[in-house]
Amino acid sequence: MKLIQSRDNPTFKHLRALVEESRYRREQGRTVLDGAHLIKAASAAGVVFHRVVVTAKAMRQQEVQRIVEGGLPSRCELLEVSETLLRQISPVDTPAGIAAEIEIPRHSPVNVCGDVLMLEAVQDAGNLGTLLRTAAAAGVGRVVLSAQCAQAWSPKVLRAGMGGHFALHITEGADLTGELSTWQGPVLATALTIDAVDLYATDLRAPAVWLFGSEGQGLSAAMLQRATQRVRIPMPGGTESLNVAAAAAVCLFEQLRQRRI
């Protein structure tokens, strides 16, 4: 195990840049995971690991010991850093004591027969991570992000996704209109328009594309027009709208409920 003691160390600077700079992440094709849970999820999915960084204190934890001693690829570099240094390469206020540099999974274009979640300009890292986690939990196979979305593989989005990334086929920077041009099934969007049908009165059993938009503006008019069915989530409490991640969870799990009946 190598020891890094200085923030001027080139490897430490590289890791910090991966955490802080989206352009650098794209150029390198790598990102940083924080915590044992994400590291185990990535390892189980066969993701390529380049480095694991750990503190001496964390090494006293059994879960971390199992990762370090038996759960890493043979060519993965193992580094020890102080807790002060680890805080500078962690996306959270209280780091878990272990982090990893991984290669961002590269998926070739595929035709997914199941449901697809398409997101337009979702820019909040917490919302995007929650949407990915929800999609994975609901059994969605693919998530397509417009160029205006937050970067899916940023450490903060990964943290919010809690491993959901590794169960999904994720496409970033997509032309949503082009993606929809080859889709033959229903295209669903939530809306408050007069033609929107109550979600719970809508047949959701067929494979579908779900469209969700930005936190403030929702879907653009152009994308809303691409929906073949607009649905309305009943809100008897008088709230005007839901957070985008909450709205997606309601819709996806209502679809799942209908299919189980």
Secondary structure, DSSP 8 states (H G I E B T S, - for coil): -EE---TT-HHHHHHHHHHH-HHHHHHHTEEEEESHHHHHHHHHTT--EEEEEE-TTGGGSHHHHHHHHHSS-TT-EEEE--HHHHHTT-SSSS--SEEEEEE----------S-EEEESS---HHHHHHHHHHHHHTT--EEEEETTS--TTSHHHHHHHTTGGGGSEEEEEE-HHHHHTT--S-EEEE--STT-EEGGGS---S--EEEE-BTTTBS-HHHHHT-SEEEE---TT--S---HHHHHHHHHHHHHHHHH-
